[in-house]
Amino acid sequence: MAVRIRLARMGAKKKPFYRLVAADSEAPRDGKFLDILGYYDPMKDPAVIKFHQDKISYWMGKGALVSESAGALLKKEGMMTSDSASSSAG
C-alpha cells in the first residue's frame, strides 16, 4: 500500500475547504484516509493554513509521497524544501 499526503476537498459548492490527509494512493480523493494532517481554507483572507508538523514528519518518515498541491502548501509554510518536493514527485 503506497501512502500519499494529499488534499481532500470538503465544504459546500463554491465554498471549498481542504483537509491535508495521509491516504492510500488508490483511495478516491474524498474517500477513505488514514490520518488527518491539517487543513487549508482558501476562502478566508488571508488563506488559513494549519498543519500538524509531527504527524507530517511521521508519515514522511514512513515513506509517504507528497502530491504537487500538498507539496506547494507545505513548501509555502516552510515545512518542505524544494529538493524534497522534487524527489517525492512520483
PyMOL Python script that loads the backbone (N, CA, C, O; Angstrom):
from pymol import cmd

cmd.read_pdbstr("""\
ATOM      1  N   MET A   1       0.855  -1.181   0.000  1.00  0.00           N
ATOM      2  CA  MET A   1       0.000   0.000   0.000  1.00  0.00           C
ATOM      3  C   MET A   1       0.894   1.235   0.000  1.00  0.00           C
ATOM      4  O   MET A   1       1.665   1.452   0.935  1.00  0.00           O
ATOM      5  N   ALA A   2       0.789   2.034  -1.041  1.00  0.00           N
ATOM      6  CA  ALA A   2       1.546   3.280  -1.128  1.00  0.00           C
ATOM      7  C   ALA A   2       0.723   4.404  -0.505  1.00  0.00           C
ATOM      8  O   ALA A   2      -0.448   4.591  -0.836  1.00  0.00           O
ATOM      9  N   VAL A   3       1.345   5.139   0.390  1.00  0.00           N
ATOM     10  CA  VAL A   3       0.654   6.229   1.079  1.00  0.00           C
ATOM     11  C   VAL A   3       1.039   7.551   0.430  1.00  0.00           C
ATOM     12  O   VAL A   3       2.205   7.787   0.113  1.00  0.00           O
ATOM     13  N   ARG A   4       0.036   8.413   0.238  1.00  0.00           N
ATOM     14  CA  ARG A   4       0.264   9.744  -0.317  1.00  0.00           C
ATOM     15  C   ARG A   4      -0.292  10.781   0.642  1.00  0.00           C
ATOM     16  O   ARG A   4      -1.340  10.582   1.257  1.00  0.00           O
ATOM     17  N   ILE A   5       0.416  11.879   0.761  1.00  0.00           N
ATOM     18  CA  ILE A   5      -0.078  13.033   1.505  1.00  0.00           C
ATOM     19  C   ILE A   5      -0.693  13.950   0.466  1.00  0.00           C
ATOM     20  O   ILE A   5      -0.006  14.424  -0.438  1.00  0.00           O
ATOM     21  N   ARG A   6      -1.990  14.200   0.596  1.00  0.00           N
ATOM     22  CA  ARG A   6      -2.704  14.978  -0.416  1.00  0.00           C
ATOM     23  C   ARG A   6      -3.857  15.739   0.204  1.00  0.00           C
ATOM     24  O   ARG A   6      -4.141  15.605   1.394  1.00  0.00           O
ATOM     25  N   LEU A   7      -4.526  16.548  -0.628  1.00  0.00           N
ATOM     26  CA  LEU A   7      -5.670  17.327  -0.166  1.00  0.00           C
ATOM     27  C   LEU A   7      -6.964  16.580  -0.445  1.00  0.00           C
ATOM     28  O   LEU A   7      -7.113  15.953  -1.494  1.00  0.00           O
ATOM     29  N   ALA A   8      -7.892  16.646   0.490  1.00  0.00           N
ATOM     30  CA  ALA A   8      -9.242  16.101   0.311  1.00  0.00           C
ATOM     31  C   ALA A   8     -10.200  17.281   0.407  1.00  0.00           C
ATOM     32  O   ALA A   8     -10.160  18.038   1.378  1.00  0.00           O
ATOM     33  N   ARG A   9     -11.061  17.442  -0.593  1.00  0.00           N
ATOM     34  CA  ARG A   9     -11.963  18.601  -0.633  1.00  0.00           C
ATOM     35  C   ARG A   9     -13.154  18.379   0.279  1.00  0.00           C
ATOM     36  O   ARG A   9     -13.778  17.317   0.277  1.00  0.00           O
ATOM     37  N   MET A  10     -13.452  19.405   1.054  1.00  0.00           N
ATOM     38  CA  MET A  10     -14.615  19.402   1.931  1.00  0.00           C
ATOM     39  C   MET A  10     -15.391  20.674   1.599  1.00  0.00           C
ATOM     40  O   MET A  10     -15.042  21.379   0.653  1.00  0.00           O
ATOM     41  N   GLY A  11     -16.420  20.971   2.351  1.00  0.00           N
ATOM     42  CA  GLY A  11     -17.149  22.225   2.174  1.00  0.00           C
ATOM     43  C   GLY A  11     -18.258  22.126   1.149  1.00  0.00           C
ATOM     44  O   GLY A  11     -18.438  21.097   0.497  1.00  0.00           O
ATOM     45  N   ALA A  12     -18.991  23.202   1.022  1.00  0.00           N
ATOM     46  CA  ALA A  12     -20.138  23.262   0.122  1.00  0.00           C
ATOM     47  C   ALA A  12     -19.715  23.667  -1.288  1.00  0.00           C
ATOM     48  O   ALA A  12     -18.556  23.989  -1.547  1.00  0.00           O
ATOM     49  N   LYS A  13     -20.692  23.639  -2.182  1.00  0.00           N
ATOM     50  CA  LYS A  13     -20.431  24.061  -3.548  1.00  0.00           C
ATOM     51  C   LYS A  13     -19.998  25.523  -3.562  1.00  0.00           C
ATOM     52  O   LYS A  13     -20.614  26.365  -2.909  1.00  0.00           O
ATOM     53  N   LYS A  14     -18.944  25.819  -4.303  1.00  0.00           N
ATOM     54  CA  LYS A  14     -18.365  27.162  -4.439  1.00  0.00           C
ATOM     55  C   LYS A  14     -17.768  27.697  -3.138  1.00  0.00           C
ATOM     56  O   LYS A  14     -17.423  28.876  -3.058  1.00  0.00           O
ATOM     57  N   LYS A  15     -17.644  26.847  -2.121  1.00  0.00           N
ATOM     58  CA  LYS A  15     -17.018  27.233  -0.853  1.00  0.00           C
ATOM     59  C   LYS A  15     -16.062  26.120  -0.418  1.00  0.00           C
ATOM     60  O   LYS A  15     -16.337  25.403   0.544  1.00  0.00           O
ATOM     61  N   PRO A  16     -14.941  25.978  -1.126  1.00  0.00           N
ATOM     62  CA  PRO A  16     -14.040  24.859  -0.832  1.00  0.00           C
ATOM     63  C   PRO A  16     -13.306  25.017   0.494  1.00  0.00           C
ATOM     64  O   PRO A  16     -13.012  26.125   0.943  1.00  0.00           O
ATOM     65  N   PHE A  17     -13.026  23.893   1.088  1.00  0.00           N
ATOM     66  CA  PHE A  17     -12.259  23.771   2.317  1.00  0.00           C
ATOM     67  C   PHE A  17     -11.510  22.459   2.161  1.00  0.00           C
ATOM     68  O   PHE A  17     -12.116  21.457   1.783  1.00  0.00           O
ATOM     69  N   TYR A  18     -10.234  22.431   2.435  1.00  0.00           N
ATOM     70  CA  TYR A  18      -9.446  21.229   2.185  1.00  0.00           C
ATOM     71  C   TYR A  18      -8.821  20.705   3.464  1.00  0.00           C
ATOM     72  O   TYR A  18      -8.390  21.474   4.323  1.00  0.00           O
ATOM     73  N   ARG A  19      -8.776  19.367   3.582  1.00  0.00           N
ATOM     74  CA  ARG A  19      -8.032  18.710   4.636  1.00  0.00           C
ATOM     75  C   ARG A  19      -6.765  18.148   4.021  1.00  0.00           C
ATOM     76  O   ARG A  19      -6.793  17.627   2.905  1.00  0.00           O
ATOM     77  N   LEU A  20      -5.675  18.246   4.726  1.00  0.00           N
ATOM     78  CA  LEU A  20      -4.450  17.577   4.322  1.00  0.00           C
ATOM     79  C   LEU A  20      -4.507  16.205   4.987  1.00  0.00           C
ATOM     80  O   LEU A  20      -4.566  16.110   6.213  1.00  0.00           O
ATOM     81  N   VAL A  21      -4.491  15.148   4.188  1.00  0.00           N
ATOM     82  CA  VAL A  21      -4.647  13.801   4.722  1.00  0.00           C
ATOM     83  C   VAL A  21      -3.552  12.878   4.212  1.00  0.00           C
ATOM     84  O   VAL A  21      -2.944  13.123   3.170  1.00  0.00           O
ATOM     85  N   ALA A  22      -3.316  11.820   4.962  1.00  0.00           N
ATOM     86  CA  ALA A  22      -2.480  10.713   4.512  1.00  0.00           C
ATOM     87  C   ALA A  22      -3.462   9.633   4.081  1.00  0.00           C
ATOM     88  O   ALA A  22      -4.286   9.182   4.877  1.00  0.00           O
ATOM     89  N   ALA A  23      -3.373   9.221   2.824  1.00  0.00           N
ATOM     90  CA  ALA A  23      -4.333   8.253   2.292  1.00  0.00           C
ATOM     91  C   ALA A  23      -3.624   7.246   1.402  1.00  0.00           C
ATOM     92  O   ALA A  23      -2.538   7.510   0.887  1.00  0.00           O
ATOM     93  N   ASP A  24      -4.253   6.085   1.228  1.00  0.00           N
ATOM     94  CA  ASP A  24      -3.778   5.095   0.273  1.00  0.00           C
ATOM     95  C   ASP A  24      -3.845   5.736  -1.110  1.00  0.00           C
ATOM     96  O   ASP A  24      -4.825   6.407  -1.431  1.00  0.00           O
ATOM     97  N   SER A  25      -2.836   5.541  -1.918  1.00  0.00           N
ATOM     98  CA  SER A  25      -2.771   6.201  -3.225  1.00  0.00           C
ATOM     99  C   SER A  25      -3.913   5.779  -4.147  1.00  0.00           C
ATOM    100  O   SER A  25      -4.234   6.500  -5.091  1.00  0.00           O
ATOM    101  N   GLU A  26      -4.529   4.630  -3.891  1.00  0.00           N
ATOM    102  CA  GLU A  26      -5.626   4.161  -4.741  1.00  0.00           C
ATOM    103  C   GLU A  26      -7.003   4.575  -4.229  1.00  0.00           C
ATOM    104  O   GLU A  26      -8.003   4.331  -4.903  1.00  0.00           O
ATOM    105  N   ALA A  27      -7.075   5.194  -3.056  1.00  0.00           N
ATOM    106  CA  ALA A  27      -8.354   5.631  -2.491  1.00  0.00           C
ATOM    107  C   ALA A  27      -8.848   6.869  -3.247  1.00  0.00           C
ATOM    108  O   ALA A  27      -8.035   7.655  -3.732  1.00  0.00           O
ATOM    109  N   PRO A  28     -10.166   7.051  -3.353  1.00  0.00           N
ATOM    110  CA  PRO A  28     -10.693   8.238  -4.032  1.00  0.00           C
ATOM    111  C   PRO A  28     -10.303   9.529  -3.303  1.00  0.00           C
ATOM    112  O   PRO A  28      -9.976   9.502  -2.116  1.00  0.00           O
ATOM    113  N   ARG A  29     -10.339  10.645  -4.014  1.00  0.00           N
ATOM    114  CA  ARG A  29      -9.912  11.938  -3.469  1.00  0.00           C
ATOM    115  C   ARG A  29     -10.590  12.253  -2.144  1.00  0.00           C
ATOM    116  O   ARG A  29      -9.921  12.646  -1.188  1.00  0.00           O
ATOM    117  N   ASP A  30     -11.888  12.088  -2.071  1.00  0.00           N
ATOM    118  CA  ASP A  30     -12.631  12.424  -0.857  1.00  0.00           C
ATOM    119  C   ASP A  30     -13.033  11.180  -0.079  1.00  0.00           C
ATOM    120  O   ASP A  30     -13.920  11.236   0.774  1.00  0.00           O
ATOM    121  N   GLY A  31     -12.387  10.067  -0.368  1.00  0.00           N
ATOM    122  CA  GLY A  31     -12.754   8.801   0.259  1.00  0.00           C
ATOM    123  C   GLY A  31     -11.988   8.523   1.536  1.00  0.00           C
ATOM    124  O   GLY A  31     -11.635   9.429   2.291  1.00  0.00           O
ATOM    125  N   LYS A  32     -11.743   7.242   1.751  1.00  0.00           N
ATOM    126  CA  LYS A  32     -11.104   6.765   2.965  1.00  0.00           C
ATOM    127  C   LYS A  32      -9.675   7.303   3.082  1.00  0.00           C
ATOM    128  O   LYS A  32      -8.938   7.345   2.097  1.00  0.00           O
ATOM    129  N   PHE A  33      -9.291   7.713   4.296  1.00  0.00           N
ATOM    130  CA  PHE A  33      -7.942   8.190   4.546  1.00  0.00           C
ATOM    131  C   PHE A  33      -7.434   7.585   5.835  1.00  0.00           C
ATOM    132  O   PHE A  33      -8.210   7.045   6.623  1.00  0.00           O
ATOM    133  N   LEU A  34      -6.135   7.673   6.055  1.00  0.00           N
ATOM    134  CA  LEU A  34      -5.507   7.066   7.222  1.00  0.00           C
ATOM    135  C   LEU A  34      -5.386   8.037   8.397  1.00  0.00           C
ATOM    136  O   LEU A  34      -5.528   7.639   9.554  1.00  0.00           O
ATOM    137  N   ASP A  35      -5.121   9.315   8.097  1.00  0.00           N
ATOM    138  CA  ASP A  35      -4.896  10.293   9.156  1.00  0.00           C
ATOM    139  C   ASP A  35      -5.131  11.705   8.622  1.00  0.00           C
ATOM    140  O   ASP A  35      -4.854  11.981   7.455  1.00  0.00           O
ATOM    141  N   ILE A  36      -5.637  12.590   9.465  1.00  0.00           N
ATOM    142  CA  ILE A  36      -5.798  13.999   9.108  1.00  0.00           C
ATOM    143  C   ILE A  36      -4.548  14.734   9.596  1.00  0.00           C
ATOM    144  O   ILE A  36      -4.200  14.671  10.775  1.00  0.00           O
ATOM    145  N   LEU A  37      -3.880  15.430   8.673  1.00  0.00           N
ATOM    146  CA  LEU A  37      -2.621  16.088   8.988  1.00  0.00           C
ATOM    147  C   LEU A  37      -2.752  17.594   9.126  1.00  0.00           C
ATOM    148  O   LEU A  37      -1.808  18.259   9.552  1.00  0.00           O
ATOM    149  N   GLY A  38      -3.906  18.141   8.772  1.00  0.00           N
ATOM    150  CA  GLY A  38      -4.104  19.577   8.871  1.00  0.00           C
ATOM    151  C   GLY A  38      -5.228  20.027   7.962  1.00  0.00           C
ATOM    152  O   GLY A  38      -5.990  19.207   7.452  1.00  0.00           O
ATOM    153  N   TYR A  39      -5.332  21.344   7.758  1.00  0.00           N
ATOM    154  CA  TYR A  39      -6.371  21.859   6.870  1.00  0.00           C
ATOM    155  C   TYR A  39      -5.922  23.132   6.185  1.00  0.00           C
ATOM    156  O   TYR A  39      -4.962  23.779   6.604  1.00  0.00           O
ATOM    157  N   TYR A  40      -6.638  23.484   5.115  1.00  0.00           N
ATOM    158  CA  TYR A  40      -6.357  24.669   4.309  1.00  0.00           C
ATOM    159  C   TYR A  40      -7.695  25.276   3.910  1.00  0.00           C
ATOM    160  O   TYR A  40      -8.532  24.612   3.299  1.00  0.00           O
ATOM    161  N   ASP A  41      -7.889  26.553   4.265  1.00  0.00           N
ATOM    162  CA  ASP A  41      -9.125  27.254   3.935  1.00  0.00           C
ATOM    163  C   ASP A  41      -8.803  28.445   3.033  1.00  0.00           C
ATOM    164  O   ASP A  41      -8.420  29.507   3.524  1.00  0.00           O
ATOM    165  N   PRO A  42      -8.957  28.275   1.701  1.00  0.00           N
ATOM    166  CA  PRO A  42      -8.616  29.359   0.776  1.00  0.00           C
ATOM    167  C   PRO A  42      -9.648  30.480   0.726  1.00  0.00           C
ATOM    168  O   PRO A  42      -9.383  31.516   0.117  1.00  0.00           O
ATOM    169  N   MET A  43     -10.809  30.309   1.342  1.00  0.00           N
ATOM    170  CA  MET A  43     -11.872  31.308   1.278  1.00  0.00           C
ATOM    171  C   MET A  43     -11.649  32.469   2.253  1.00  0.00           C
ATOM    172  O   MET A  43     -12.236  33.537   2.077  1.00  0.00           O
ATOM    173  N   LYS A  44     -10.825  32.280   3.262  1.00  0.00           N
ATOM    174  CA  LYS A  44     -10.523  33.363   4.209  1.00  0.00           C
ATOM    175  C   LYS A  44      -9.516  34.307   3.571  1.00  0.00           C
ATOM    176  O   LYS A  44      -8.812  33.943   2.629  1.00  0.00           O
ATOM    177  N   ASP A  45      -9.459  35.526   4.100  1.00  0.00           N
ATOM    178  CA  ASP A  45      -8.485  36.483   3.590  1.00  0.00           C
ATOM    179  C   ASP A  45      -7.642  36.988   4.746  1.00  0.00           C
ATOM    180  O   ASP A  45      -8.155  37.767   5.549  1.00  0.00           O
ATOM    181  N   PRO A  46      -6.401  36.604   4.882  1.00  0.00           N
ATOM    182  CA  PRO A  46      -5.630  35.701   4.025  1.00  0.00           C
ATOM    183  C   PRO A  46      -6.012  34.241   4.272  1.00  0.00           C
ATOM    184  O   PRO A  46      -6.633  33.912   5.283  1.00  0.00           O
ATOM    185  N   ALA A  47      -5.633  33.375   3.337  1.00  0.00           N
ATOM    186  CA  ALA A  47      -5.960  31.947   3.434  1.00  0.00           C
ATOM    187  C   ALA A  47      -5.383  31.364   4.725  1.00  0.00           C
ATOM    188  O   ALA A  47      -4.268  31.699   5.127  1.00  0.00           O
ATOM    189  N   VAL A  48      -6.158  30.491   5.366  1.00  0.00           N
ATOM    190  CA  VAL A  48      -5.746  29.863   6.619  1.00  0.00           C
ATOM    191  C   VAL A  48      -5.140  28.495   6.314  1.00  0.00           C
ATOM    192  O   VAL A  48      -5.757  27.656   5.657  1.00  0.00           O
ATOM    193  N   ILE A  49      -3.923  28.291   6.804  1.00  0.00           N
ATOM    194  CA  ILE A  49      -3.233  27.013   6.621  1.00  0.00           C
ATOM    195  C   ILE A  49      -2.760  26.553   7.991  1.00  0.00           C
ATOM    196  O   ILE A  49      -1.985  27.255   8.642  1.00  0.00           O
ATOM    197  N   LYS A  50      -3.212  25.385   8.440  1.00  0.00           N
ATOM    198  CA  LYS A  50      -2.800  24.812   9.729  1.00  0.00           C
ATOM    199  C   LYS A  50      -2.397  23.365   9.492  1.00  0.00           C
ATOM    200  O   LYS A  50      -3.187  22.574   8.977  1.00  0.00           O
ATOM    201  N   PHE A  51      -1.170  23.017   9.866  1.00  0.00           N
ATOM    202  CA  PHE A  51      -0.680  21.652   9.706  1.00  0.00           C
ATOM    203  C   PHE A  51      -0.125  21.140  11.025  1.00  0.00           C
ATOM    204  O   PHE A  51       0.362  21.915  11.848  1.00  0.00           O
ATOM    205  N   HIS A  52      -0.203  19.819  11.220  1.00  0.00           N
ATOM    206  CA  HIS A  52       0.383  19.150  12.375  1.00  0.00           C
ATOM    207  C   HIS A  52       1.760  18.648  11.949  1.00  0.00           C
ATOM    208  O   HIS A  52       1.876  17.605  11.307  1.00  0.00           O
ATOM    209  N   GLN A  53       2.800  19.394  12.309  1.00  0.00           N
ATOM    210  CA  GLN A  53       4.166  19.086  11.884  1.00  0.00           C
ATOM    211  C   GLN A  53       4.586  17.681  12.294  1.00  0.00           C
ATOM    212  O   GLN A  53       5.223  16.977  11.511  1.00  0.00           O
ATOM    213  N   ASP A  54       4.238  17.262  13.514  1.00  0.00           N
ATOM    214  CA  ASP A  54       4.663  15.950  13.984  1.00  0.00           C
ATOM    215  C   ASP A  54       4.027  14.812  13.179  1.00  0.00           C
ATOM    216  O   ASP A  54       4.686  13.813  12.894  1.00  0.00           O
ATOM    217  N   LYS A  55       2.760  14.958  12.817  1.00  0.00           N
ATOM    218  CA  LYS A  55       2.092  13.925  12.016  1.00  0.00           C
ATOM    219  C   LYS A  55       2.666  13.868  10.598  1.00  0.00           C
ATOM    220  O   LYS A  55       2.843  12.787  10.036  1.00  0.00           O
ATOM    221  N   ILE A  56       2.957  15.045  10.023  1.00  0.00           N
ATOM    222  CA  ILE A  56       3.538  15.089   8.679  1.00  0.00           C
ATOM    223  C   ILE A  56       4.915  14.436   8.691  1.00  0.00           C
ATOM    224  O   ILE A  56       5.238  13.669   7.785  1.00  0.00           O
ATOM    225  N   SER A  57       5.724  14.725   9.695  1.00  0.00           N
ATOM    226  CA  SER A  57       7.053  14.118   9.811  1.00  0.00           C
ATOM    227  C   SER A  57       6.949  12.607   9.963  1.00  0.00           C
ATOM    228  O   SER A  57       7.739  11.862   9.383  1.00  0.00           O
ATOM    229  N   TYR A  58       5.964  12.157  10.750  1.00  0.00           N
ATOM    230  CA  TYR A  58       5.768  10.723  10.945  1.00  0.00           C
ATOM    231  C   TYR A  58       5.481  10.021   9.620  1.00  0.00           C
ATOM    232  O   TYR A  58       6.121   9.019   9.302  1.00  0.00           O
ATOM    233  N   TRP A  59       4.528  10.535   8.848  1.00  0.00           N
ATOM    234  CA  TRP A  59       4.147   9.875   7.601  1.00  0.00           C
ATOM    235  C   TRP A  59       5.242   9.978   6.548  1.00  0.00           C
ATOM    236  O   TRP A  59       5.451   9.038   5.781  1.00  0.00           O
ATOM    237  N   MET A  60       5.945  11.107   6.501  1.00  0.00           N
ATOM    238  CA  MET A  60       7.052  11.222   5.546  1.00  0.00           C
ATOM    239  C   MET A  60       8.188  10.277   5.933  1.00  0.00           C
ATOM    240  O   MET A  60       8.883   9.750   5.065  1.00  0.00           O
ATOM    241  N   GLY A  61       8.373  10.065   7.226  1.00  0.00           N
ATOM    242  CA  GLY A  61       9.366   9.103   7.702  1.00  0.00           C
ATOM    243  C   GLY A  61       9.006   7.679   7.328  1.00  0.00           C
ATOM    244  O   GLY A  61       9.887   6.840   7.140  1.00  0.00           O
ATOM    245  N   LYS A  62       7.717   7.405   7.221  1.00  0.00           N
ATOM    246  CA  LYS A  62       7.241   6.083   6.810  1.00  0.00           C
ATOM    247  C   LYS A  62       7.315   5.887   5.300  1.00  0.00           C
ATOM    248  O   LYS A  62       7.045   4.794   4.803  1.00  0.00           O
ATOM    249  N   GLY A  63       7.686   6.955   4.556  1.00  0.00           N
ATOM    250  CA  GLY A  63       7.836   6.826   3.109  1.00  0.00           C
ATOM    251  C   GLY A  63       6.666   7.350   2.300  1.00  0.00           C
ATOM    252  O   GLY A  63       6.553   7.033   1.116  1.00  0.00           O
ATOM    253  N   ALA A  64       5.794   8.142   2.905  1.00  0.00           N
ATOM    254  CA  ALA A  64       4.652   8.696   2.176  1.00  0.00           C
ATOM    255  C   ALA A  64       5.129   9.705   1.140  1.00  0.00           C
ATOM    256  O   ALA A  64       6.022  10.506   1.414  1.00  0.00           O
ATOM    257  N   LEU A  65       4.536   9.667  -0.046  1.00  0.00           N
ATOM    258  CA  LEU A  65       4.833  10.623  -1.100  1.00  0.00           C
ATOM    259  C   LEU A  65       3.876  11.799  -0.977  1.00  0.00           C
ATOM    260  O   LEU A  65       2.760  11.647  -0.481  1.00  0.00           O
ATOM    261  N   VAL A  66       4.308  12.963  -1.426  1.00  0.00           N
ATOM    262  CA  VAL A  66       3.508  14.177  -1.307  1.00  0.00           C
ATOM    263  C   VAL A  66       3.007  14.586  -2.683  1.00  0.00           C
ATOM    264  O   VAL A  66       3.783  14.618  -3.639  1.00  0.00           O
ATOM    265  N   SER A  67       1.704  14.904  -2.800  1.00  0.00           N
ATOM    266  CA  SER A  67       1.150  15.361  -4.075  1.00  0.00           C
ATOM    267  C   SER A  67       1.683  16.757  -4.391  1.00  0.00           C
ATOM    268  O   SER A  67       2.238  17.429  -3.522  1.00  0.00           O
ATOM    269  N   GLU A  68       1.511  17.185  -5.638  1.00  0.00           N
ATOM    270  CA  GLU A  68       2.002  18.506  -6.049  1.00  0.00           C
ATOM    271  C   GLU A  68       1.345  19.629  -5.262  1.00  0.00           C
ATOM    272  O   GLU A  68       2.027  20.527  -4.768  1.00  0.00           O
ATOM    273  N   SER A  69       0.016  19.580  -5.144  1.00  0.00           N
ATOM    274  CA  SER A  69      -0.698  20.661  -4.455  1.00  0.00           C
ATOM    275  C   SER A  69      -0.362  20.695  -2.967  1.00  0.00           C
ATOM    276  O   SER A  69      -0.177  21.771  -2.398  1.00  0.00           O
ATOM    277  N   ALA A  70      -0.281  19.525  -2.333  1.00  0.00           N
ATOM    278  CA  ALA A  70       0.080  19.470  -0.918  1.00  0.00           C
ATOM    279  C   ALA A  70       1.527  19.916  -0.735  1.00  0.00           C
ATOM    280  O   ALA A  70       1.849  20.596   0.239  1.00  0.00           O
ATOM    281  N   GLY A  71       2.393  19.539  -1.659  1.00  0.00           N
ATOM    282  CA  GLY A  71       3.794  19.940  -1.589  1.00  0.00           C
ATOM    283  C   GLY A  71       3.959  21.447  -1.690  1.00  0.00           C
ATOM    284  O   GLY A  71       4.796  22.033  -1.005  1.00  0.00           O
ATOM    285  N   ALA A  72       3.159  22.072  -2.544  1.00  0.00           N
ATOM    286  CA  ALA A  72       3.220  23.528  -2.690  1.00  0.00           C
ATOM    287  C   ALA A  72       2.824  24.219  -1.388  1.00  0.00           C
ATOM    288  O   ALA A  72       3.445  25.206  -0.994  1.00  0.00           O
ATOM    289  N   LEU A  73       1.796  23.706  -0.722  1.00  0.00           N
ATOM    290  CA  LEU A  73       1.362  24.302   0.551  1.00  0.00           C
ATOM    291  C   LEU A  73       2.403  24.073   1.646  1.00  0.00           C
ATOM    292  O   LEU A  73       2.682  24.972   2.439  1.00  0.00           O
ATOM    293  N   LEU A  74       2.974  22.872   1.686  1.00  0.00           N
ATOM    294  CA  LEU A  74       3.998  22.585   2.691  1.00  0.00           C
ATOM    295  C   LEU A  74       5.231  23.456   2.468  1.00  0.00           C
ATOM    296  O   LEU A  74       5.842  23.937   3.423  1.00  0.00           O
ATOM    297  N   LYS A  75       5.588  23.651   1.217  1.00  0.00           N
ATOM    298  CA  LYS A  75       6.737  24.497   0.892  1.00  0.00           C
ATOM    299  C   LYS A  75       6.467  25.948   1.289  1.00  0.00           C
ATOM    300  O   LYS A  75       7.352  26.639   1.794  1.00  0.00           O
ATOM    301  N   LYS A  76       5.233  26.401   1.052  1.00  0.00           N
ATOM    302  CA  LYS A  76       4.837  27.764   1.412  1.00  0.00           C
ATOM    303  C   LYS A  76       4.938  27.986   2.919  1.00  0.00           C
ATOM    304  O   LYS A  76       5.296  29.075   3.367  1.00  0.00           O
ATOM    305  N   GLU A  77       4.624  26.960   3.695  1.00  0.00           N
ATOM    306  CA  GLU A  77       4.688  27.040   5.155  1.00  0.00           C
ATOM    307  C   GLU A  77       6.087  26.769   5.688  1.00  0.00           C
ATOM    308  O   GLU A  77       6.321  26.878   6.891  1.00  0.00           O
ATOM    309  N   GLY A  78       7.022  26.415   4.804  1.00  0.00           N
ATOM    310  CA  GLY A  78       8.388  26.171   5.229  1.00  0.00           C
ATOM    311  C   GLY A  78       8.627  24.802   5.829  1.00  0.00           C
ATOM    312  O   GLY A  78       9.646  24.587   6.485  1.00  0.00           O
ATOM    313  N   MET A  79       7.706  23.868   5.618  1.00  0.00           N
ATOM    314  CA  MET A  79       7.850  22.522   6.167  1.00  0.00           C
ATOM    315  C   MET A  79       8.515  21.561   5.195  1.00  0.00           C
ATOM    316  O   MET A  79       8.755  20.399   5.523  1.00  0.00           O
ATOM    317  N   MET A  80       8.811  22.050   4.003  1.00  0.00           N
ATOM    318  CA  MET A  80       9.368  21.177   2.982  1.00  0.00           C
ATOM    319  C   MET A  80      10.334  21.984   2.131  1.00  0.00           C
ATOM    320  O   MET A  80      10.038  23.121   1.767  1.00  0.00           O
ATOM    321  N   THR A  81      11.483  21.410   1.812  1.00  0.00           N
ATOM    322  CA  THR A  81      12.430  22.113   0.945  1.00  0.00           C
ATOM    323  C   THR A  81      12.159  21.772  -0.503  1.00  0.00           C
ATOM    324  O   THR A  81      11.464  20.798  -0.790  1.00  0.00           O
ATOM    325  N   SER A  82      12.693  22.552  -1.412  1.00  0.00           N
ATOM    326  CA  SER A  82      12.426  22.328  -2.837  1.00  0.00           C
ATOM    327  C   SER A  82      13.023  21.013  -3.315  1.00  0.00           C
ATOM    328  O   SER A  82      12.449  20.380  -4.201  1.00  0.00           O
ATOM    329  N   ASP A  83      14.169  20.569  -2.755  1.00  0.00           N
ATOM    330  CA  ASP A  83      14.753  19.312  -3.205  1.00  0.00           C
ATOM    331  C   ASP A  83      13.947  18.108  -2.709  1.00  0.00           C
ATOM    332  O   ASP A  83      13.877  17.098  -3.410  1.00  0.00           O
ATOM    333  N   SER A  84      13.340  18.183  -1.528  1.00  0.00           N
ATOM    334  CA  SER A  84      12.497  17.074  -1.069  1.00  0.00           C
ATOM    335  C   SER A  84      11.175  17.031  -1.821  1.00  0.00           C
ATOM    336  O   SER A  84      10.578  15.963  -1.956  1.00  0.00           O
ATOM    337  N   ALA A  85      10.706  18.176  -2.313  1.00  0.00           N
ATOM    338  CA  ALA A  85       9.484  18.209  -3.109  1.00  0.00           C
ATOM    339  C   ALA A  85       9.708  17.550  -4.456  1.00  0.00           C
ATOM    340  O   ALA A  85       8.837  16.830  -4.944  1.00  0.00           O
ATOM    341  N   SER A  86      10.870  17.787  -5.067  1.00  0.00           N
ATOM    342  CA  SER A  86      11.131  17.206  -6.373  1.00  0.00           C
ATOM    343  C   SER A  86      11.426  15.718  -6.276  1.00  0.00           C
ATOM    344  O   SER A  86      11.117  14.972  -7.205  1.00  0.00           O
ATOM    345  N   SER A  87      12.026  15.260  -5.156  1.00  0.00           N
ATOM    346  CA  SER A  87      12.325  13.843  -5.027  1.00  0.00           C
ATOM    347  C   SER A  87      11.077  13.026  -4.735  1.00  0.00           C
ATOM    348  O   SER A  87      11.057  11.826  -5.011  1.00  0.00           O
ATOM    349  N   SER A  88      10.028  13.646  -4.179  1.00  0.00           N
ATOM    350  CA  SER A  88       8.821  12.895  -3.853  1.00  0.00           C
ATOM    351  C   SER A  88       7.809  12.893  -4.988  1.00  0.00           C
ATOM    352  O   SER A  88       6.794  12.202  -4.902  1.00  0.00           O
ATOM    353  N   ALA A  89       8.062  13.648  -6.044  1.00  0.00           N
ATOM    354  CA  ALA A  89       7.133  13.657  -7.176  1.00  0.00           C
ATOM    355  C   ALA A  89       7.170  12.304  -7.839  1.00  0.00           C
ATOM    356  O   ALA A  89       8.229  11.845  -8.268  1.00  0.00           O
ATOM    357  N   GLY A  90       6.015  11.656  -7.928  1.00  0.00           N
ATOM    358  CA  GLY A  90       6.049  10.286  -8.425  1.00  0.00           C
ATOM    359  C   GLY A  90       5.055  10.045  -9.398  1.00  0.00           C
ATOM    360  O   GLY A  90       4.955   8.932  -9.915  1.00  0.00           O
TER     361      GLY A  90
END
""", "prot")
cmd.dss("prot")
cmd.show_as("cartoon", "prot")
cmd.util.cbc("prot")
cmd.orient("prot")
